[in-house]
Amino acid sequence: MATMKIPMTVPSPRVDADQLFKAFKGRGCDTSVIINILAHRNATQRALIEQEYETKFSDDLRKRLHSELHGHLKKAVLLWMPEAVERDASILKRSLRGAVTDHKAIAEIICTRSGSQLRQIKQVYSNTFGVKLEEDIESEASGNHKRVLLAYLNTTRYEGPEIDNASVENDARTLKSAVARKHKSDDQTLIQIFTDRSRTHLVAVRSTYRSMYGKELGKAIRDETRGNFEHVLLTILQCAENSCFYFAKVT
């Protein structure tokens, strides 16, 4: 869902709840009212609307949305309603345990979240679904793709702005060696560096790699890795550079 602007002033939760109740009345529902309200409120405001709706009408707003809406709009609105961490946990569960495993969606959540966000996601996932996120990944992912996801989930990374130039140059040289093995890349080295280093560090490594070897690190990854492993490494690298730009490209 594209980024929505929240108005400077918004109606009270009671007014919004009343408008939603009216939108549900009659044959069909007024989807324009639903979108205009829910898509232009932040998570806290939506939670207050839900609370007011249940208090005033003795009804669960999410269940009503589920029964009134259809298709892509229903899917988008129901994903938009929860807090971000709840939404991430739900998408991960659906992506891991659906009819077809959505490996790209899994990578795009796990590898773009901060350490604190990942800890919250793991807790919500376990509380909601009664199984650890790592257990579902073990079951549904495989190979190097699985190794990256598990390492990224469970590695404590430094998230500050400082970098060590000597370490950056060393990683650039190590990565050059790792991807220069005649189509047999050193996958464990790639996994270690990409999952252990901070985003600021990886951005510096990318720039240093370009300066030292006259080639983009991303192209080297594309040349020497394949499939889900390639995608998850490039996701980490691109989001380190600019996560907003990355999601603008994929949405």
Secondary structure, 3 states (H helix, E strand, C coil): CCCCCCCCCCCCHHHHHHHHHHHHCCCCCCHHHHHHHHCCCCHHHHHHHHHHHHHHHCCCHHHHHHHHCCHHHHHHHHHHCCCHHHHHHHHHHHHHHCCCCCHHHHHHHHCCCCHHHHHHHHHHHHHHHCCCHHHHHHHHCCHHHHHHHHHHHHCCCCCCCCCCHHHHHHHHHHHHHHCCCCCCCCHHHHHHHHHHCCHHHHHHHHHHHHHHHCCCHHHHHHHHCCHHHHHHHHHHHHHHHHHHHHHHHHC
